[in-house]
Amino acid sequence: MYLNYISDIDHAAFGTCDINFTEGDPLSSAILMSIFCWSRGTSAEAEGGIRYGWWADNVGSKLWTQMRAKILPKTLPRIQQILQEALEWLITDKICRSVEVMVWQEFDKIKCNISINKNDGYSLNMRFEDLWQHMRD
């Protein structure tokens, strides 16, 4: 099964996204979708009046709220919180026991490590060497 989303909106948060759910680990796909699909923002979070996401959306992240942010000490905890919130459904839906998100800065890059511990003992670690760039692509 492929998820193919095509939009005519010219913005980094929209575009074509092909994700193959028949190859690889479905948990990895779910994590990528949870992080890089934009969830609906509040009016206060709206950037230029655009709230992104879909009004009925309950999966995704609000990383889009940080697209114009500079890499400052206060930016990193906010990004970590956004990612943790985006992945919280994995615990709520009892897919895993725990989700740990670590975010740090190296020069002009924001790096991230996500550790997932499933109930069956399986663990998954995903590392993003330049989360900042992925957000802006």
C-alpha positions in Angstrom: 0.0 0.0 0.0 1.3 3.4 -0.9 0.3 6.7 0.6 0.5 9.3 -2.1 -0.4 12.9 -1.1 -0.2 15.5 -3.8 -0.9 19.2 -3.1 -0.9 22.3 -5.3 0.1 24.4 -2.4 3.7 25.6 -2.8 5.1 25.2 0.7 7.6 23.0 2.4 5.0 21.4 4.6 3.0 20.2 1.5 3.9 18.4 -1.6 4.3 14.8 -2.7 4.9 12.1 -0.1 5.3 8.5 -1.1 5.5 6.1 1.7 5.7 2.4 1.1 3.9 0.4 3.8 4.7 -3.0 2.3 8.5 -2.7 2.8 10.5 -2.2 5.9 9.2 -1.7 9.4 5.6 -0.3 9.7 6.6 1.3 13.0 9.3 3.4 11.3 6.7 4.5 8.8 4.3 5.5 11.5 7.0 7.5 13.3 8.0 9.3 10.1 4.4 10.2 9.4 3.8 11.3 13.0 6.8 13.7 12.8 6.7 15.0 9.3 2.9 15.3 8.7 1.6 18.5 10.0 -1.1 18.5 12.6 -3.7 21.3 12.7 -2.6 24.3 14.7 -4.6 26.7 16.8 -5.4 30.2 15.7 -2.6 31.5 18.0 -0.1 29.2 16.2 -1.2 30.2 12.7 1.6 31.4 10.6 0.3 34.2 8.3 -3.3 32.9 9.0 -2.4 29.4 7.9 -3.1 26.7 10.5 -1.8 23.8 8.4 -3.0 20.3 8.9 -6.5 19.1 8.6 -9.3 20.0 11.0 -10.0 16.4 11.9 -6.3 15.5 12.2 -5.2 13.9 15.4 -1.8 12.5 14.1 1.1 14.6 13.1 3.4 17.2 14.6 3.5 20.9 14.9 7.1 21.2 13.8 5.8 23.8 11.3 5.4 26.2 14.2 9.2 26.3 14.4 10.0 26.8 10.7 10.9 30.4 11.1 12.7 29.9 14.5 16.4 30.4 14.9 18.5 27.7 16.5 18.7 29.0 20.0 18.8 27.3 23.4 15.1 27.9 23.8 14.3 26.3 20.4 15.6 22.8 21.3 13.3 22.0 24.2 10.3 23.2 22.2 11.2 20.9 19.3 11.8 18.0 21.7 8.3 18.7 23.3 6.7 18.8 19.8 8.2 15.5 18.8 7.3 13.9 22.1 3.7 15.0 21.8 3.5 13.8 18.2 4.6 10.3 19.2 2.5 10.1 22.4 -0.2 8.2 20.6 2.1 5.2 20.4 1.9 4.9 24.2 -1.8 5.8 24.4 -2.7 3.1 21.8 -0.5 0.6 23.7 1.8 0.1 20.7 4.8 0.7 22.9 5.9 1.1 26.5 8.0 4.2 26.1 9.1 6.9 23.7 12.2 8.9 24.4 13.2 11.9 22.3 16.6 13.6 22.5 17.3 16.7 20.5 20.7 18.5 20.4 22.5 21.1 18.3 25.7 20.6 16.4 26.8 23.8 14.6 23.9 24.8 12.3 22.1 21.4 12.6 19.5 20.1 14.9 20.1 16.4 15.5 17.5 14.0 17.0 17.4 10.5 18.3 14.1 8.7 18.9 14.0 5.5 21.0 10.9 3.4 21.0 10.5 0.4 23.4 7.6 -1.8 22.4 5.6 -4.0 24.7 7.1 -7.2 23.2 10.6 -6.2 24.0 11.5 -4.9 20.5 13.2 -1.6 20.5 13.7 0.8 17.6 16.1 3.8 17.4 15.8 6.4 14.7 18.4 9.1 14.3 18.0 12.3 12.3 21.3 13.9 11.4 19.7 17.2 10.3 16.1 17.5 11.5 16.2 21.2 10.8 16.8 20.5 7.1 14.1 17.9 6.9 11.6 20.4 8.4 12.4 22.9 5.7 12.5 20.6 2.7 
